[in-house]
Amino acid sequence: MTDDAPVTPQSSKLYLANGLKHPKSVSPTCFRNGETLVTIQDTIEQKILTALTPNHLDVINESHMHNVPPGSESHFKVVVVSSVFEDLPLVQRHQKVNAVLAKELKDDIHALSMRTHTLSEWQDRGGEISDSPLCHGGDKG
């Protein structure tokens, strides 16, 4: 591994309700030159966990689906299930997530797709999310 190559898992699934997996049991800690790296993905996870106390959180790095260098952390999808979203319209839910990730959206993230649900909405969906469409904005070859 070279010093400038980011180390990122493609997807971290954080199941917080009902005593399921803890975030660090899914997302590995990365090391380079004896230092612990905090990936953009890890930062997204921790900020959302702290601010929105989700029942369920998926943070999916979709950068590999776009015309970016391998190992990039520029395109993400988040699935956030939280009671914070009760009685809020979709735009206000997205504004909450955008506010939590304001620095990352300004400095690091090129694109962020969001699915924001209450627990009852998530259960009604059967805990399913749709796949993101493939990127049509550039040649990957």
N, CA, C and O atoms as CSV, one atom per row, in Angstrom:
chain,resi,resn,atom,element,x,y,z
A,1,MET,N,N,0.843,-1.167,0.000
A,1,MET,CA,C,0.000,0.000,0.000
A,1,MET,C,C,0.894,1.237,0.000
A,1,MET,O,O,1.891,1.288,0.720
A,2,THR,N,N,0.534,2.230,-0.807
A,2,THR,CA,C,1.289,3.470,-0.831
A,2,THR,C,C,0.726,4.445,0.180
A,2,THR,O,O,-0.409,4.298,0.634
A,3,ASP,N,N,1.525,5.442,0.531
A,3,ASP,CA,C,1.103,6.409,1.540
A,3,ASP,C,C,-0.112,7.230,1.132
A,3,ASP,O,O,-0.865,7.683,1.994
A,4,ASP,N,N,-0.316,7.431,-0.178
A,4,ASP,CA,C,-1.430,8.274,-0.605
A,4,ASP,C,C,-2.673,7.481,-0.986
A,4,ASP,O,O,-3.657,8.075,-1.426
A,5,ALA,N,N,-2.663,6.184,-0.835
A,5,ALA,CA,C,-3.831,5.371,-1.197
A,5,ALA,C,C,-4.773,5.263,-0.008
A,5,ALA,O,O,-4.397,4.696,1.018
A,6,PRO,N,N,-5.999,5.797,-0.120
A,6,PRO,CA,C,-6.958,5.662,0.984
A,6,PRO,C,C,-7.331,4.208,1.212
A,6,PRO,O,O,-7.361,3.409,0.277
A,7,VAL,N,N,-7.610,3.879,2.441
A,7,VAL,CA,C,-8.038,2.542,2.795
A,7,VAL,C,C,-9.489,2.647,3.248
A,7,VAL,O,O,-9.777,3.260,4.276
A,8,THR,N,N,-10.408,2.048,2.482
A,8,THR,CA,C,-11.819,2.201,2.822
A,8,THR,C,C,-12.581,0.917,2.583
A,8,THR,O,O,-12.361,0.243,1.576
A,9,PRO,N,N,-13.470,0.569,3.488
A,9,PRO,CA,C,-14.409,-0.508,3.192
A,9,PRO,C,C,-15.489,0.052,2.279
A,9,PRO,O,O,-15.801,1.240,2.360
A,10,GLN,N,N,-16.065,-0.773,1.414
A,10,GLN,CA,C,-17.110,-0.306,0.507
A,10,GLN,C,C,-18.401,-0.013,1.247
A,10,GLN,O,O,-19.132,0.900,0.863
A,11,SER,N,N,-18.697,-0.750,2.279
A,11,SER,CA,C,-19.957,-0.549,2.974
A,11,SER,C,C,-19.801,-0.901,4.444
A,11,SER,O,O,-19.148,-1.882,4.803
A,12,SER,N,N,-20.400,-0.098,5.264
A,12,SER,CA,C,-20.498,-0.427,6.683
A,12,SER,C,C,-21.965,-0.427,7.042
A,12,SER,O,O,-22.677,0.542,6.776
A,13,LYS,N,N,-22.413,-1.492,7.635
A,13,LYS,CA,C,-23.793,-1.560,8.083
A,13,LYS,C,C,-23.788,-1.515,9.594
A,13,LYS,O,O,-23.158,-2.340,10.255
A,14,LEU,N,N,-24.489,-0.555,10.124
A,14,LEU,CA,C,-24.529,-0.382,11.561
A,14,LEU,C,C,-25.935,-0.680,12.042
A,14,LEU,O,O,-26.872,0.063,11.750
A,15,TYR,N,N,-26.077,-1.760,12.772
A,15,TYR,CA,C,-27.371,-2.128,13.302
A,15,TYR,C,C,-27.354,-1.836,14.790
A,15,TYR,O,O,-26.660,-2.514,15.547
A,16,LEU,N,N,-28.101,-0.846,15.211
A,16,LEU,CA,C,-27.992,-0.393,16.584
A,16,LEU,C,C,-29.161,-0.821,17.448
A,16,LEU,O,O,-29.013,-0.923,18.666
A,17,ALA,N,N,-30.297,-1.071,16.866
A,17,ALA,CA,C,-31.471,-1.448,17.648
A,17,ALA,C,C,-31.388,-2.926,18.026
A,17,ALA,O,O,-30.751,-3.723,17.338
A,18,ASN,N,N,-32.026,-3.265,19.106
A,18,ASN,CA,C,-32.161,-4.660,19.542
A,18,ASN,C,C,-30.834,-5.365,19.775
A,18,ASN,O,O,-30.740,-6.579,19.593
A,19,GLY,N,N,-29.793,-4.612,20.180
A,19,GLY,CA,C,-28.530,-5.234,20.550
A,19,GLY,C,C,-27.772,-5.885,19.413
A,19,GLY,O,O,-26.975,-6.793,19.649
A,20,LEU,N,N,-27.996,-5.450,18.197
A,20,LEU,CA,C,-27.270,-6.030,17.072
A,20,LEU,C,C,-25.870,-5.437,16.993
A,20,LEU,O,O,-25.373,-4.925,17.995
A,21,LYS,N,N,-25.235,-5.489,15.863
A,21,LYS,CA,C,-23.823,-5.160,15.740
A,21,LYS,C,C,-23.474,-3.725,16.110
A,21,LYS,O,O,-24.207,-2.783,15.809
A,22,HIS,N,N,-22.339,-3.590,16.768
A,22,HIS,CA,C,-21.765,-2.285,17.084
A,22,HIS,C,C,-20.982,-1.818,15.864
A,22,HIS,O,O,-20.444,-2.650,15.135
A,23,PRO,N,N,-20.903,-0.506,15.618
A,23,PRO,CA,C,-20.258,-0.017,14.406
A,23,PRO,C,C,-18.850,-0.530,14.185
A,23,PRO,O,O,-18.508,-0.888,13.058
A,24,LYS,N,N,-18.032,-0.580,15.200
A,24,LYS,CA,C,-16.648,-0.976,14.987
A,24,LYS,C,C,-16.496,-2.482,14.771
A,24,LYS,O,O,-15.399,-2.948,14.465
A,25,SER,N,N,-17.573,-3.247,14.924
A,25,SER,CA,C,-17.485,-4.664,14.598
A,25,SER,C,C,-17.616,-4.866,13.095
A,25,SER,O,O,-17.394,-5.970,12.598
A,26,VAL,N,N,-17.972,-3.824,12.373
A,26,VAL,CA,C,-18.163,-3.925,10.928
A,26,VAL,C,C,-17.106,-3.141,10.181
A,26,VAL,O,O,-16.538,-3.642,9.211
A,27,SER,N,N,-16.831,-1.924,10.613
A,27,SER,CA,C,-15.897,-1.052,9.915
A,27,SER,C,C,-14.498,-1.224,10.501
A,27,SER,O,O,-14.277,-0.905,11.669
A,28,PRO,N,N,-13.550,-1.724,9.706
A,28,PRO,CA,C,-12.221,-1.967,10.248
A,28,PRO,C,C,-11.464,-0.675,10.498
A,28,PRO,O,O,-11.684,0.329,9.821
A,29,THR,N,N,-10.568,-0.712,11.478
A,29,THR,CA,C,-9.663,0.406,11.707
A,29,THR,C,C,-8.514,0.253,10.730
A,29,THR,O,O,-8.008,-0.851,10.534
A,30,CYS,N,N,-8.102,1.339,10.121
A,30,CYS,CA,C,-7.041,1.310,9.122
A,30,CYS,C,C,-5.776,1.940,9.702
A,30,CYS,O,O,-5.854,2.889,10.483
A,31,PHE,N,N,-4.627,1.419,9.325
A,31,PHE,CA,C,-3.358,1.944,9.805
A,31,PHE,C,C,-2.455,2.256,8.618
A,31,PHE,O,O,-2.457,1.537,7.618
A,32,ARG,N,N,-1.689,3.324,8.736
A,32,ARG,CA,C,-0.691,3.670,7.731
A,32,ARG,C,C,0.447,4.354,8.469
A,32,ARG,O,O,0.233,5.314,9.209
A,33,ASN,N,N,1.653,3.854,8.265
A,33,ASN,CA,C,2.836,4.425,8.917
A,33,ASN,C,C,2.661,4.543,10.424
A,33,ASN,O,O,3.089,5.527,11.025
A,34,GLY,N,N,2.030,3.540,11.039
A,34,GLY,CA,C,1.860,3.523,12.479
A,34,GLY,C,C,0.778,4.444,13.009
A,34,GLY,O,O,0.568,4.509,14.220
A,35,GLU,N,N,0.081,5.163,12.126
A,35,GLU,CA,C,-0.974,6.060,12.564
A,35,GLU,C,C,-2.333,5.479,12.208
A,35,GLU,O,O,-2.490,4.834,11.171
A,36,THR,N,N,-3.304,5.709,13.063
A,36,THR,CA,C,-4.662,5.286,12.773
A,36,THR,C,C,-5.285,6.279,11.814
A,36,THR,O,O,-5.235,7.487,12.042
A,37,LEU,N,N,-5.870,5.772,10.740
A,37,LEU,CA,C,-6.564,6.625,9.784
A,37,LEU,C,C,-8.041,6.663,10.117
A,37,LEU,O,O,-8.642,5.638,10.437
A,38,VAL,N,N,-8.610,7.824,10.040
A,38,VAL,CA,C,-10.050,7.952,10.166
A,38,VAL,C,C,-10.552,8.275,8.771
A,38,VAL,O,O,-10.281,9.350,8.236
A,39,THR,N,N,-11.278,7.349,8.193
A,39,THR,CA,C,-11.768,7.546,6.838
A,39,THR,C,C,-12.958,8.493,6.835
A,39,THR,O,O,-13.582,8.722,7.872
A,40,ILE,N,N,-13.265,9.034,5.686
A,40,ILE,CA,C,-14.449,9.872,5.541
A,40,ILE,C,C,-15.680,9.058,5.916
A,40,ILE,O,O,-16.595,9.563,6.567
A,41,GLN,N,N,-15.696,7.803,5.502
A,41,GLN,CA,C,-16.813,6.926,5.834
A,41,GLN,C,C,-16.976,6.793,7.344
A,41,GLN,O,O,-18.091,6.878,7.857
A,42,ASP,N,N,-15.874,6.585,8.056
A,42,ASP,CA,C,-15.933,6.498,9.521
A,42,ASP,C,C,-16.440,7.798,10.136
A,42,ASP,O,O,-17.213,7.780,11.094
A,43,THR,N,N,-16.006,8.918,9.584
A,43,THR,CA,C,-16.436,10.219,10.086
A,43,THR,C,C,-17.934,10.397,9.891
A,43,THR,O,O,-18.630,10.859,10.796
A,44,ILE,N,N,-18.433,10.032,8.712
A,44,ILE,CA,C,-19.872,10.110,8.442
A,44,ILE,C,C,-20.625,9.271,9.478
A,44,ILE,O,O,-21.593,9.739,10.078
A,45,GLU,N,N,-20.182,8.049,9.679
A,45,GLU,CA,C,-20.839,7.147,10.633
A,45,GLU,C,C,-20.887,7.761,12.023
A,45,GLU,O,O,-21.947,7.817,12.648
A,46,GLN,N,N,-19.738,8.220,12.506
A,46,GLN,CA,C,-19.673,8.724,13.873
A,46,GLN,C,C,-20.505,9.991,14.053
A,46,GLN,O,O,-21.163,10.159,15.080
A,47,LYS,N,N,-20.481,10.875,13.074
A,47,LYS,CA,C,-21.259,12.114,13.190
A,47,LYS,C,C,-22.762,11.828,13.205
A,47,LYS,O,O,-23.501,12.421,13.991
A,48,ILE,N,N,-23.207,10.928,12.343
A,48,ILE,CA,C,-24.636,10.598,12.311
A,48,ILE,C,C,-25.037,9.859,13.587
A,48,ILE,O,O,-26.103,10.119,14.145
A,49,LEU,N,N,-24.195,8.949,14.046
A,49,LEU,CA,C,-24.482,8.233,15.297
A,49,LEU,C,C,-24.658,9.206,16.456
A,49,LEU,O,O,-25.582,9.064,17.257
A,50,THR,N,N,-23.792,10.171,16.541
A,50,THR,CA,C,-23.821,11.130,17.644
A,50,THR,C,C,-25.019,12.071,17.550
A,50,THR,O,O,-25.695,12.319,18.548
A,51,ALA,N,N,-25.278,12.588,16.367
A,51,ALA,CA,C,-26.293,13.634,16.219
A,51,ALA,C,C,-27.718,13.105,16.100
A,51,ALA,O,O,-28.654,13.749,16.574
A,52,LEU,N,N,-27.897,11.941,15.473
A,52,LEU,CA,C,-29.250,11.478,15.147
A,52,LEU,C,C,-29.651,10.206,15.888
A,52,LEU,O,O,-30.780,9.741,15.736
A,53,THR,N,N,-28.763,9.642,16.674
A,53,THR,CA,C,-29.004,8.400,17.417
A,53,THR,C,C,-29.913,7.429,16.651
A,53,THR,O,O,-31.025,7.134,17.089
A,54,PRO,N,N,-29.437,6.948,15.526
A,54,PRO,CA,C,-30.279,6.099,14.677
A,54,PRO,C,C,-30.531,4.715,15.266
A,54,PRO,O,O,-29.732,4.187,16.039
A,55,ASN,N,N,-31.680,4.143,14.870
A,55,ASN,CA,C,-31.973,2.745,15.155
A,55,ASN,C,C,-31.244,1.849,14.162
A,55,ASN,O,O,-30.918,0.700,14.456
A,56,HIS,N,N,-30.997,2.402,12.982
A,56,HIS,CA,C,-30.315,1.673,11.911
A,56,HIS,C,C,-29.558,2.690,11.076
A,56,HIS,O,O,-30.062,3.779,10.800
A,57,LEU,N,N,-28.341,2.329,10.674
A,57,LEU,CA,C,-27.542,3.205,9.827
A,57,LEU,C,C,-26.730,2.369,8.855
A,57,LEU,O,O,-26.013,1.451,9.253
A,58,ASP,N,N,-26.849,2.694,7.588
A,58,ASP,CA,C,-25.961,2.157,6.557
A,58,ASP,C,C,-25.214,3.342,5.976
A,58,ASP,O,O,-25.821,4.352,5.620
A,59,VAL,N,N,-23.905,3.221,5.880
A,59,VAL,CA,C,-23.098,4.203,5.163
A,59,VAL,C,C,-22.374,3.420,4.081
A,59,VAL,O,O,-21.528,2.573,4.369
A,60,ILE,N,N,-22.717,3.715,2.832
A,60,ILE,CA,C,-22.213,2.937,1.704
A,60,ILE,C,C,-21.373,3.839,0.811
A,60,ILE,O,O,-21.852,4.849,0.295
A,61,ASN,N,N,-20.123,3.459,0.638
A,61,ASN,CA,C,-19.226,4.196,-0.256
A,61,ASN,C,C,-19.511,3.719,-1.675
A,61,ASN,O,O,-19.186,2.587,-2.034
A,62,GLU,N,N,-20.115,4.584,-2.478
A,62,GLU,CA,C,-20.452,4.243,-3.860
A,62,GLU,C,C,-19.480,4.856,-4.862
A,62,GLU,O,O,-19.772,4.913,-6.057
A,63,SER,N,N,-18.350,5.303,-4.389
A,63,SER,CA,C,-17.371,5.956,-5.265
A,63,SER,C,C,-16.914,5.043,-6.399
A,63,SER,O,O,-16.670,5.507,-7.513
A,64,HIS,N,N,-16.797,3.750,-6.116
A,64,HIS,CA,C,-16.339,2.804,-7.135
A,64,HIS,C,C,-17.277,2.747,-8.342
A,64,HIS,O,O,-16.897,2.233,-9.394
A,65,MET,N,N,-18.494,3.268,-8.200
A,65,MET,CA,C,-19.472,3.257,-9.288
A,65,MET,C,C,-19.319,4.486,-10.198
A,65,MET,O,O,-20.091,4.666,-11.140
A,66,HIS,N,N,-18.331,5.318,-9.911
A,66,HIS,CA,C,-18.167,6.583,-10.623
A,66,HIS,C,C,-16.761,6.689,-11.205
A,66,HIS,O,O,-15.888,5.867,-10.927
A,67,ASN,N,N,-16.573,7.703,-12.005
A,67,ASN,CA,C,-15.297,7.915,-12.691
A,67,ASN,C,C,-14.322,8.633,-11.763
A,67,ASN,O,O,-14.004,9.806,-11.955
A,68,VAL,N,N,-13.855,7.899,-10.752
A,68,VAL,CA,C,-12.910,8.428,-9.775
A,68,VAL,C,C,-11.805,7.392,-9.576
A,68,VAL,O,O,-11.998,6.224,-9.913
A,69,PRO,N,N,-10.665,7.788,-9.043
A,69,PRO,CA,C,-9.583,6.821,-8.810
A,69,PRO,C,C,-10.008,5.733,-7.823
A,69,PRO,O,O,-10.825,5.983,-6.937
A,70,PRO,N,N,-9.457,4.533,-7.974
A,70,PRO,CA,C,-9.753,3.453,-7.021
A,70,PRO,C,C,-9.439,3.896,-5.589
A,70,PRO,O,O,-8.455,4.593,-5.343
A,71,GLY,N,N,-10.288,3.480,-4.657
A,71,GLY,CA,C,-10.091,3.812,-3.253
A,71,GLY,C,C,-10.635,5.174,-2.847
A,71,GLY,O,O,-10.466,5.596,-1.703
A,72,SER,N,N,-11.291,5.868,-3.785
A,72,SER,CA,C,-11.824,7.206,-3.481
A,72,SER,C,C,-12.961,7.139,-2.474
A,72,SER,O,O,-13.636,6.118,-2.343
A,73,GLU,N,N,-13.157,8.230,-1.774
A,73,GLU,CA,C,-14.275,8.413,-0.846
A,73,GLU,C,C,-14.961,9.721,-1.216
A,73,GLU,O,O,-14.804,10.734,-0.533
A,74,SER,N,N,-15.718,9.687,-2.299
A,74,SER,CA,C,-16.333,10.913,-2.806
A,74,SER,C,C,-17.840,10.811,-2.978
A,74,SER,O,O,-18.530,11.831,-2.976
A,75,HIS,N,N,-18.361,9.607,-3.127
A,75,HIS,CA,C,-19.780,9.384,-3.389
A,75,HIS,C,C,-20.315,8.397,-2.338
A,75,HIS,O,O,-19.831,7.271,-2.230
A,76,PHE,N,N,-21.317,8.836,-1.571
A,76,PHE,CA,C,-21.857,7.997,-0.510
A,76,PHE,C,C,-23.372,7.937,-0.568
A,76,PHE,O,O,-24.040,8.852,-1.049
A,77,LYS,N,N,-23.887,6.830,-0.064
A,77,LYS,CA,C,-25.317,6.702,0.212
A,77,LYS,C,C,-25.446,6.404,1.698
A,77,LYS,O,O,-24.741,5.549,2.234
A,78,VAL,N,N,-26.360,7.121,2.363
A,78,VAL,CA,C,-26.644,6.836,3.767
A,78,VAL,C,C,-28.108,6.446,3.902
A,78,VAL,O,O,-28.987,7.031,3.268
A,79,VAL,N,N,-28.344,5.463,4.726
A,79,VAL,CA,C,-29.695,5.065,5.102
A,79,VAL,C,C,-29.770,5.280,6.603
A,79,VAL,O,O,-29.084,4.610,7.375
A,80,VAL,N,N,-30.613,6.223,7.006
A,80,VAL,CA,C,-30.714,6.598,8.418
A,80,VAL,C,C,-32.142,6.367,8.882
A,80,VAL,O,O,-33.088,6.913,8.314
A,81,VAL,N,N,-32.288,5.553,9.917
A,81,VAL,CA,C,-33.590,5.299,10.532
A,81,VAL,C,C,-33.507,5.869,11.936
A,81,VAL,O,O,-32.718,5.409,12.760
A,82,SER,N,N,-34.339,6.887,12.204
A,82,SER,CA,C,-34.235,7.577,13.485
A,82,SER,C,C,-35.570,8.173,13.906
A,82,SER,O,O,-36.362,8.612,13.072
A,83,SER,N,N,-35.802,8.181,15.201
A,83,SER,CA,C,-37.006,8.831,15.736
A,83,SER,C,C,-36.930,10.343,15.576
A,83,SER,O,O,-37.953,11.021,15.661
A,84,VAL,N,N,-35.749,10.877,15.349
A,84,VAL,CA,C,-35.575,12.306,15.097
A,84,VAL,C,C,-36.401,12.752,13.885
A,84,VAL,O,O,-36.774,13.920,13.779
A,85,PHE,N,N,-36.680,11.823,12.982
A,85,PHE,CA,C,-37.402,12.153,11.748
A,85,PHE,C,C,-38.927,12.122,11.890
A,85,PHE,O,O,-39.646,12.460,10.950
A,86,GLU,N,N,-39.417,11.717,13.060
A,86,GLU,CA,C,-40.872,11.672,13.276
A,86,GLU,C,C,-41.497,13.025,12.959
A,86,GLU,O,O,-41.007,14.064,13.401
A,87,ASP,N,N,-42.579,13.003,12.194
A,87,ASP,CA,C,-43.360,14.202,11.856
A,87,ASP,C,C,-42.609,15.232,11.022
A,87,ASP,O,O,-43.071,16.366,10.895
A,88,LEU,N,N,-41.463,14.867,10.451
A,88,LEU,CA,C,-40.735,15.793,9.583
A,88,LEU,C,C,-40.918,15.402,8.121
A,88,LEU,O,O,-40.861,14.218,7.789
A,89,PRO,N,N,-41.138,16.384,7.240
A,89,PRO,CA,C,-41.175,16.076,5.818
A,89,PRO,C,C,-39.770,15.706,5.322
A,89,PRO,O,O,-38.768,15.996,5.976
A,90,LEU,N,N,-39.724,15.073,4.176
A,90,LEU,CA,C,-38.464,14.572,3.623
A,90,LEU,C,C,-37.397,15.664,3.529
A,90,LEU,O,O,-36.244,15.428,3.891
A,91,VAL,N,N,-37.756,16.832,3.057
A,91,VAL,CA,C,-36.759,17.893,2.890
A,91,VAL,C,C,-36.131,18.282,4.225
A,91,VAL,O,O,-34.933,18.560,4.276
A,92,GLN,N,N,-36.900,18.308,5.293
A,92,GLN,CA,C,-36.343,18.652,6.608
A,92,GLN,C,C,-35.466,17.529,7.157
A,92,GLN,O,O,-34.495,17.791,7.867
A,93,ARG,N,N,-35.795,16.310,6.840
A,93,ARG,CA,C,-34.937,15.183,7.239
A,93,ARG,C,C,-33.574,15.310,6.556
A,93,ARG,O,O,-32.529,15.155,7.188
A,94,HIS,N,N,-33.609,15.594,5.263
A,94,HIS,CA,C,-32.360,15.733,4.512
A,94,HIS,C,C,-31.567,16.945,5.000
A,94,HIS,O,O,-30.338,16.898,5.058
A,95,GLN,N,N,-32.251,18.012,5.347
A,95,GLN,CA,C,-31.561,19.187,5.890
A,95,GLN,C,C,-30.847,18.846,7.190
A,95,GLN,O,O,-29.750,19.345,7.439
A,96,LYS,N,N,-31.450,18.005,8.019
A,96,LYS,CA,C,-30.804,17.588,9.272
A,96,LYS,C,C,-29.512,16.821,8.980
A,96,LYS,O,O,-28.476,17.078,9.592
A,97,VAL,N,N,-29.585,15.879,8.040
A,97,VAL,CA,C,-28.387,15.107,7.692
A,97,VAL,C,C,-27.335,16.029,7.077
A,97,VAL,O,O,-26.155,15.935,7.415
A,98,ASN,N,N,-27.753,16.914,6.180
A,98,ASN,CA,C,-26.815,17.862,5.570
A,98,ASN,C,C,-26.135,18.731,6.621
A,98,ASN,O,O,-24.942,19.013,6.512
A,99,ALA,N,N,-26.877,19.156,7.632
A,99,ALA,CA,C,-26.299,19.981,8.694
A,99,ALA,C,C,-25.257,19.200,9.495
A,99,ALA,O,O,-24.209,19.737,9.852
A,100,VAL,N,N,-25.552,17.945,9.769
A,100,VAL,CA,C,-24.610,17.095,10.517
A,100,VAL,C,C,-23.312,16.914,9.727
A,100,VAL,O,O,-22.227,16.888,10.308
A,101,LEU,N,N,-23.425,16.791,8.412
A,101,LEU,CA,C,-22.267,16.519,7.557
A,101,LEU,C,C,-21.791,17.750,6.783
A,101,LEU,O,O,-21.164,17.617,5.732
A,102,ALA,N,N,-22.083,18.936,7.296
A,102,ALA,CA,C,-21.772,20.176,6.565
A,102,ALA,C,C,-20.297,20.274,6.180
A,102,ALA,O,O,-19.988,20.621,5.040
A,103,LYS,N,N,-19.387,19.981,7.096
A,103,LYS,CA,C,-17.960,20.086,6.799
A,103,LYS,C,C,-17.546,19.081,5.722
A,103,LYS,O,O,-16.808,19.419,4.797
A,104,GLU,N,N,-18.023,17.857,5.853
A,104,GLU,CA,C,-17.648,16.821,4.886
A,104,GLU,C,C,-18.231,17.133,3.501
A,104,GLU,O,O,-17.577,16.906,2.484
A,105,LEU,N,N,-19.451,17.650,3.469
A,105,LEU,CA,C,-20.055,18.031,2.186
A,105,LEU,C,C,-19.286,19.184,1.548
A,105,LEU,O,O,-19.160,19.251,0.325
A,106,LYS,N,N,-18.784,20.073,2.362
A,106,LYS,CA,C,-18.020,21.208,1.848
A,106,LYS,C,C,-16.632,20.781,1.371
A,106,LYS,O,O,-16.168,21.225,0.321
A,107,ASP,N,N,-15.974,19.919,2.146
A,107,ASP,CA,C,-14.559,19.621,1.907
A,107,ASP,C,C,-14.262,18.294,1.219
A,107,ASP,O,O,-13.253,18.185,0.522
A,108,ASP,N,N,-15.112,17.281,1.393
A,108,ASP,CA,C,-14.714,15.929,1.006
A,108,ASP,C,C,-15.683,15.205,0.080
A,108,ASP,O,O,-15.253,14.517,-0.846
A,109,ILE,N,N,-16.967,15.348,0.313
A,109,ILE,CA,C,-17.964,14.532,-0.381
A,109,ILE,C,C,-18.453,15.252,-1.628
A,109,ILE,O,O,-18.872,16.408,-1.570
A,110,HIS,N,N,-18.396,14.554,-2.753
A,110,HIS,CA,C,-18.911,15.111,-4.012
A,110,HIS,C,C,-20.411,14.877,-4.142
A,110,HIS,O,O,-21.140,15.746,-4.621
A,111,ALA,N,N,-20.873,13.700,-3.714
A,111,ALA,CA,C,-22.295,13.358,-3.845
A,111,ALA,C,C,-22.739,12.544,-2.644
A,111,ALA,O,O,-22.025,11.660,-2.170
A,112,LEU,N,N,-23.942,12.862,-2.159
A,112,LEU,CA,C,-24.516,12.138,-1.032
A,112,LEU,C,C,-25.969,11.823,-1.338
A,112,LEU,O,O,-26.787,12.723,-1.525
A,113,SER,N,N,-26.278,10.541,-1.387
A,113,SER,CA,C,-27.652,10.069,-1.560
A,113,SER,C,C,-28.167,9.682,-0.181
A,113,SER,O,O,-27.442,9.083,0.613
A,114,MET,N,N,-29.427,10.029,0.103
A,114,MET,CA,C,-29.975,9.751,1.429
A,114,MET,C,C,-31.295,9.020,1.356
A,114,MET,O,O,-32.132,9.292,0.495
A,115,ARG,N,N,-31.468,8.085,2.278
A,115,ARG,CA,C,-32.762,7.473,2.559
A,115,ARG,C,C,-32.984,7.705,4.042
A,115,ARG,O,O,-32.245,7.171,4.870
A,116,THR,N,N,-33.985,8.489,4.387
A,116,THR,CA,C,-34.231,8.843,5.785
A,116,THR,C,C,-35.617,8.356,6.175
A,116,THR,O,O,-36.613,8.721,5.552
A,117,HIS,N,N,-35.673,7.524,7.217
A,117,HIS,CA,C,-36.933,6.897,7.623
A,117,HIS,C,C,-37.111,6.944,9.132
A,117,HIS,O,O,-36.142,7.010,9.889
A,118,THR,N,N,-38.366,6.907,9.549
A,118,THR,CA,C,-38.678,6.640,10.947
A,118,THR,C,C,-38.626,5.121,11.120
A,118,THR,O,O,-38.569,4.383,10.136
A,119,LEU,N,N,-38.645,4.661,12.355
A,119,LEU,CA,C,-38.599,3.221,12.591
A,119,LEU,C,C,-39.817,2.523,11.996
A,119,LEU,O,O,-39.679,1.450,11.408
A,120,SER,N,N,-40.996,3.103,12.136
A,120,SER,CA,C,-42.196,2.460,11.580
A,120,SER,C,C,-42.147,2.434,10.045
A,120,SER,O,O,-42.583,1.457,9.436
A,121,GLU,N,N,-41.630,3.483,9.420
A,121,GLU,CA,C,-41.482,3.484,7.955
A,121,GLU,C,C,-40.504,2.396,7.514
A,121,GLU,O,O,-40.744,1.689,6.535
A,122,TRP,N,N,-39.408,2.273,8.245
A,122,TRP,CA,C,-38.391,1.270,7.936
A,122,TRP,C,C,-38.968,-0.147,8.062
A,122,TRP,O,O,-38.725,-1.005,7.214
A,123,GLN,N,N,-39.726,-0.370,9.121
A,123,GLN,CA,C,-40.345,-1.679,9.316
A,123,GLN,C,C,-41.370,-1.961,8.221
A,123,GLN,O,O,-41.468,-3.089,7.739
A,124,ASP,N,N,-42.140,-0.936,7.826
A,124,ASP,CA,C,-43.109,-1.105,6.733
A,124,ASP,C,C,-42.424,-1.477,5.427
A,124,ASP,O,O,-43.001,-2.189,4.605
A,125,ARG,N,N,-41.204,-1.003,5.229
A,125,ARG,CA,C,-40.427,-1.320,4.017
A,125,ARG,C,C,-39.755,-2.692,4.125
A,125,ARG,O,O,-39.172,-3.180,3.157
A,126,GLY,N,N,-39.838,-3.296,5.282
A,126,GLY,CA,C,-39.165,-4.576,5.491
A,126,GLY,C,C,-37.658,-4.433,5.604
A,126,GLY,O,O,-36.918,-5.396,5.401
A,127,GLY,N,N,-37.204,-3.226,5.931
A,127,GLY,CA,C,-35.765,-3.001,6.071
A,127,GLY,C,C,-35.008,-3.063,4.769
A,127,GLY,O,O,-33.803,-3.316,4.765
A,128,GLU,N,N,-35.683,-2.837,3.672
A,128,GLU,CA,C,-35.060,-2.953,2.342
A,128,GLU,C,C,-34.760,-1.583,1.754
A,128,GLU,O,O,-35.522,-0.634,1.943
A,129,ILE,N,N,-33.649,-1.488,1.045
A,129,ILE,CA,C,-33.337,-0.289,0.273
A,129,ILE,C,C,-33.043,-0.702,-1.163
A,129,ILE,O,O,-32.601,-1.821,-1.425
A,130,SER,N,N,-33.293,0.209,-2.077
A,130,SER,CA,C,-33.023,-0.082,-3.479
A,130,SER,C,C,-31.569,0.238,-3.798
A,130,SER,O,O,-30.942,1.083,-3.159
A,131,ASP,N,N,-31.051,-0.463,-4.807
A,131,ASP,CA,C,-29.692,-0.189,-5.267
A,131,ASP,C,C,-29.659,1.153,-5.980
A,131,ASP,O,O,-30.644,1.574,-6.587
A,132,SER,N,N,-28.539,1.805,-5.900
A,132,SER,CA,C,-28.367,3.061,-6.617
A,132,SER,C,C,-28.140,2.766,-8.094
A,132,SER,O,O,-27.560,1.736,-8.438
A,133,PRO,N,N,-28.593,3.663,-8.970
A,133,PRO,CA,C,-28.343,3.452,-10.399
A,133,PRO,C,C,-26.861,3.628,-10.716
A,133,PRO,O,O,-26.130,4.294,-9.982
A,134,LEU,N,N,-26.439,3.032,-11.799
A,134,LEU,CA,C,-25.047,3.188,-12.238
A,134,LEU,C,C,-24.829,4.612,-12.730
A,134,LEU,O,O,-25.752,5.260,-13.224
A,135,CYS,N,N,-23.613,5.084,-12.592
A,135,CYS,CA,C,-23.259,6.422,-13.022
A,135,CYS,C,C,-23.207,6.476,-14.544
A,135,CYS,O,O,-22.679,5.573,-15.193
A,136,HIS,N,N,-23.761,7.543,-15.100
A,136,HIS,CA,C,-23.697,7.749,-16.545
A,136,HIS,C,C,-22.845,8.960,-16.877
A,136,HIS,O,O,-22.840,9.422,-18.018
A,137,GLY,N,N,-22.122,9.479,-15.890
A,137,GLY,CA,C,-21.408,10.737,-16.062
A,137,GLY,C,C,-19.929,10.595,-16.296
A,137,GLY,O,O,-19.157,11.353,-15.708
A,138,GLY,N,N,-19.497,9.690,-17.101
A,138,GLY,CA,C,-18.066,9.599,-17.389
A,138,GLY,C,C,-17.661,8.192,-17.730
A,138,GLY,O,O,-18.355,7.232,-17.395
A,139,ASP,N,N,-16.552,8.073,-18.387
A,139,ASP,CA,C,-16.034,6.788,-18.817
A,139,ASP,C,C,-15.140,6.226,-17.727
A,139,ASP,O,O,-14.177,6.873,-17.317
A,140,LYS,N,N,-15.452,5.023,-17.252
A,140,LYS,CA,C,-14.640,4.393,-16.224
A,140,LYS,C,C,-13.409,3.727,-16.819
A,140,LYS,O,O,-12.544,3.259,-16.079
A,141,GLY,N,N,-13.320,3.678,-18.124
A,141,GLY,CA,C,-12.210,2.964,-18.750
A,141,GLY,C,C,-11.055,3.767,-19.086
A,141,GLY,O,O,-10.074,3.246,-19.617
